[in-house]
Amino acid sequence: MLAVSAFFSAGFSSPATDIALVTFDGVAATSYDFVELNDPVMGGKSTGSWSQAGTIGVFEGNVVDVPSLKAPGFIKTAADGNFADVSAAANGALVLRVRSTTPGYQGFRVAFASGTVSPSYACAGGGSIPLSRGCFKTNFSVPAGDAFTEVVLPFSSFSDKWSPATGDLTTTCAQSSDVCPTASKLAAIKRVEVWAEGALGRVQLDIASISARYDARDAAAVAAVAVEERGVGVRARDCPAVTPQQNFNLTEYVEGGKWYIQQQMAVLYLPASQNYCVTAQYSYTDASKTAAHVHNYANQDAVNGKVYDSDKQLGILGGICADVADPAQPAKLSVGPCNLPSWLPGARGPYWVLAAGPSADNYEWALISGGQPTHRATGGCRTGSGVNDSGLWIFTRKAERDQAVVDKLRDLAQDMGFDVSVLNDVQQAGCTYKPA
């Protein structure tokens, strides 16, 4: 287990800037309601509590074995909310100001969630179950002593792939940049958690604050990266409003045949490593023809490589469904896991058909966006890159690429104000679309 409890002092020589995420001093912008949760799995017996003493949060309890598993359970305290934008610290660190009467405890962890379908769900799965990416975790230790001390955790030590059984990282940021928290993720944190897991023993931790730190001399470079990722400081109204296809024939789009993706933007659930043999197949699920099942397919790392099949990977959630919220606007679909109720926050995301043609009774190509682009970059505006409100795609009915069609749709997207540099080629040549 990698223990990260300090950042080399050379990494943060003066001047350094801190951005407060959590305090317990009553300041509205950084005050949140933390709730303690004990291990509920298979008869877990760990116990814990959370309280506030003046301007200090107090987390304590006892982690014991889950009897049926003969392995340590966990306790944790968590808060949901809209936390401060700390994207400037993408090259910096999370700073915990803490003290403990149990400094020898080996299972302290801290996590934050961003860009997830459900923050609490992601922080229960650690990327090991469908749609549970986006909860970034690392472990830490607390020096002995009565005084508060700073525990400085580089954001590069966090990962959103970790074991839900032990809390240990299964893929580190050093091993794959895909698991690292980016500036866009640090701009939109929705949940913060402090854990005691994977190790037996009594736990006590006083928390004075949680903040993000970066070297002020690096601010310009970090800001430039953040602008490329998500358009720091750009408001939605700074991006042109896009209009979905008028007089859209949803039946032709659904029943006209399988779609082959020719270019796509990398998003959380379809990373660049899955730019191989990507397809989408639709089928109606209701007589009114306002709801459809979506079967997505892709290969990992190579043509005919490891199969990603949404019906298999998301089987526990019923696969993916698309609904028409407003029959008057059939090109505005709402997409998400079939078994998650649509009223659940984050359960559905926008999926807009911006253009389809060449005619309403014969769709051979389509341009798709994950809703309205809101983030300005050098080449135009982008959607997000998480689960919802994310993505840009070029579809054709034929697997073989017609570059003239691809170029036409890229030009159309650019005319709408999109930054088309996010579109990456999907390789279809040689694909056998083998089943999972």
Stockholm file with secondary structure:
# STOCKHOLM 1.0

chainA/1-436         MLAVSAFFSAGFSSPATDIALVTFDGVAATSYDFVELNDPVMGGKSTGSWSQAGTIGVFEGNVVDVPSLKAPGFIKTAADGNFADVSAAANGALVLRVRSTTPGYQGFRVAFASGTVSPSYACAGGGSIPLSRGCFKTNFSVPAGDAFTEVVLPFSSFSDKWSPATGDLTTTCAQSSDVCPTASKLAAIKRVEVWAEGALGRVQLDIASISARYDARDAAAVAAVAVEERGVGVRARDCPAVTPQQNFNLTEYVEGGKWYIQQQMAVLYLPASQNYCVTAQYSYTDASKTAAHVHNYANQDAVNGKVYDSDKQLGILGGICADVADPAQPAKLSVGPCNLPSWLPGARGPYWVLAAGPSADNYEWALISGGQPTHRATGGCRTGSGVNDSGLWIFTRKAERDQAVVDKLRDLAQDMGFDVSVLNDVQQAGCTYKPA
#=GR chainA/1-436 SS CCCCCCCCGGGGCSSEEEEEEEESSCCGGGCCCCEEEECCTTSCCCEEEEEEETTEEEEEEEECEETTTTEECEEEEEEESCCCCCGGGTTSEEEEEEECSCTTCSCEEEEEECSCSCHHHHHHHTTSSTTCCCEEEEECCCCSSSSCEEEEEEGGGCBSCBCTTTCCBSSCTTTCGGGSCCHHHHTSCCEEEEEEESSCEEEEEEEEEEEEEEEGGGHHHHHHHHHHHHCTTCCGGGSCCCCCCTTCCHHHHHHSCCEEEEEEECBTTBCGGGCEEEEEEEEECSTTSCEEEEEEEEEESSTTCEEEEHHHHTGGGTSEEEEESCTTCTTEEEEEETTSCTTSTTSCEEEEEEEEEEETTEEEEEEEESSCCCEEETTEEECBSSSSSBCEEEEESSSSCCHHHHHHHHHHHHHTTBCGGGEEECBCTTCCCCCC
#=GC SS_cons         CCCCCCCCGGGGCSSEEEEEEEESSCCGGGCCCCEEEECCTTSCCCEEEEEEETTEEEEEEEECEETTTTEECEEEEEEESCCCCCGGGTTSEEEEEEECSCTTCSCEEEEEECSCSCHHHHHHHTTSSTTCCCEEEEECCCCSSSSCEEEEEEGGGCBSCBCTTTCCBSSCTTTCGGGSCCHHHHTSCCEEEEEEESSCEEEEEEEEEEEEEEEGGGHHHHHHHHHHHHCTTCCGGGSCCCCCCTTCCHHHHHHSCCEEEEEEECBTTBCGGGCEEEEEEEEECSTTSCEEEEEEEEEESSTTCEEEEHHHHTGGGTSEEEEESCTTCTTEEEEEETTSCTTSTTSCEEEEEEEEEEETTEEEEEEEESSCCCEEETTEEECBSSSSSBCEEEEESSSSCCHHHHHHHHHHHHHTTBCGGGEEECBCTTCCCCCC
//
